[in-house]
Amino acid sequence: MERGIDEAMVVGDVIVRVLEINSSNEVRLAVSSPNGRPRYQEIVLRIDGTDGVERPADAAVAVNC
């Protein structure tokens, strides 16, 4: 597991930051937007081994307001 990755991308007023990449082919992202609802979300993307497409992991979206 690799934690504390300091990679972020700004798109408009939204900031997407990589929080964690783990050995289960999952990437955990923090998405924050000062004007959005919710203002902060954590999203886990998982690489599907069949086609290499990133998909949200089941029940892995945590929302904090």
NUVO-38644 format. One record per residue (C-alpha): x, y, z; residue in three letters; residue number from 1. Coordinates in Angstrom, 3 decimals. Layout:
N
+----------+----------+----------+-----+-----+
:        u :        v :        w : res :   n :
+----------+----------+----------+-----+-----+
:        X :        Y :        Z : ALA : NUM :
...
+----------+----------+----------+-----+-----+
# end
This chain:
65
+----------+----------+----------+-----+-----+
:        u :        v :        w : res :   n :
+----------+----------+----------+-----+-----+
:    0.000 :    0.000 :    0.000 : MET :   1 :
:    1.267 :    3.433 :   -0.902 : GLU :   2 :
:   -0.133 :    6.282 :    1.197 : ARG :   3 :
:    0.477 :   10.001 :    1.432 : GLY :   4 :
:    0.747 :   10.524 :   -2.289 : ILE :   5 :
:    0.979 :   14.236 :   -2.965 : ASP :   6 :
:   -0.788 :   14.400 :   -6.305 : GLU :   7 :
:   -3.707 :   16.741 :   -6.897 : ALA :   8 :
:   -5.523 :   18.121 :   -9.903 : MET :   9 :
:   -7.683 :   21.244 :   -9.988 : VAL :  10 :
:  -10.629 :   21.305 :  -12.412 : VAL :  11 :
:  -12.550 :   24.570 :  -12.141 : GLY :  12 :
:  -13.303 :   24.902 :   -8.434 : ASP :  13 :
:  -12.957 :   21.150 :   -7.769 : VAL :  14 :
:   -9.804 :   19.623 :   -6.272 : ILE :  15 :
:   -9.112 :   15.912 :   -6.820 : VAL :  16 :
:   -6.345 :   14.460 :   -4.639 : ARG :  17 :
:   -4.914 :   10.922 :   -4.684 : VAL :  18 :
:   -4.997 :    9.589 :   -1.113 : LEU :  19 :
:   -3.965 :    5.978 :   -1.548 : GLU :  20 :
:   -3.031 :    3.352 :   -4.112 : ILE :  21 :
:   -3.178 :   -0.190 :   -2.760 : ASN :  22 :
:   -2.226 :   -3.668 :   -3.921 : SER :  23 :
:   -5.874 :   -4.575 :   -4.619 : SER :  24 :
:   -5.862 :   -2.354 :   -7.731 : ASN :  25 :
:   -7.809 :    0.342 :   -5.896 : GLU :  26 :
:   -7.183 :    4.075 :   -5.910 : VAL :  27 :
:   -8.717 :    6.218 :   -3.152 : ARG :  28 :
:   -9.441 :    9.824 :   -4.128 : LEU :  29 :
:  -10.593 :   12.878 :   -2.188 : ALA :  30 :
:  -12.835 :   15.226 :   -4.152 : VAL :  31 :
:  -13.591 :   18.649 :   -2.707 : SER :  32 :
:  -15.599 :   21.548 :   -4.059 : SER :  33 :
:  -16.314 :   24.705 :   -2.050 : PRO :  34 :
:  -19.539 :   25.325 :   -3.973 : ASN :  35 :
:  -20.768 :   21.738 :   -4.226 : GLY :  36 :
:  -22.952 :   19.512 :   -2.111 : ARG :  37 :
:  -21.385 :   17.549 :   -0.512 : PRO :  38 :
:  -18.276 :   19.687 :   -0.165 : ARG :  39 :
:  -15.990 :   16.684 :    0.422 : TYR :  40 :
:  -16.171 :   13.078 :   -0.799 : GLN :  41 :
:  -13.836 :   10.121 :   -0.758 : GLU :  42 :
:  -14.174 :    7.817 :   -3.745 : ILE :  43 :
:  -12.527 :    4.440 :   -4.353 : VAL :  44 :
:  -11.874 :    3.380 :   -7.946 : LEU :  45 :
:  -11.010 :   -0.210 :   -8.752 : ARG :  46 :
:   -9.350 :   -1.481 :  -11.925 : ILE :  47 :
:  -11.468 :   -4.302 :  -13.352 : ASP :  48 :
:   -9.052 :   -6.975 :  -14.563 : GLY :  49 :
:  -11.154 :   -7.928 :  -17.577 : THR :  50 :
:  -11.057 :   -4.657 :  -19.469 : ASP :  51 :
:   -8.823 :   -2.320 :  -17.448 : GLY :  52 :
:  -11.658 :    0.156 :  -16.958 : VAL :  53 :
:  -11.772 :    2.034 :  -13.659 : GLU :  54 :
:  -15.091 :    1.615 :  -11.876 : ARG :  55 :
:  -16.316 :    2.881 :   -8.491 : PRO :  56 :
:  -15.876 :    0.130 :   -5.898 : ALA :  57 :
:  -19.110 :   -1.224 :   -4.421 : ASP :  58 :
:  -20.188 :    0.655 :   -1.287 : ALA :  59 :
:  -16.891 :    2.511 :   -1.211 : ALA :  60 :
:  -18.069 :    6.091 :   -1.514 : VAL :  61 :
:  -17.916 :    7.924 :    1.794 : ALA :  62 :
:  -19.548 :   11.326 :    1.971 : VAL :  63 :
:  -18.613 :   13.906 :    4.587 : ASN :  64 :
:  -20.320 :   17.308 :    4.626 : CYS :  65 :
+----------+----------+----------+-----+-----+
# end
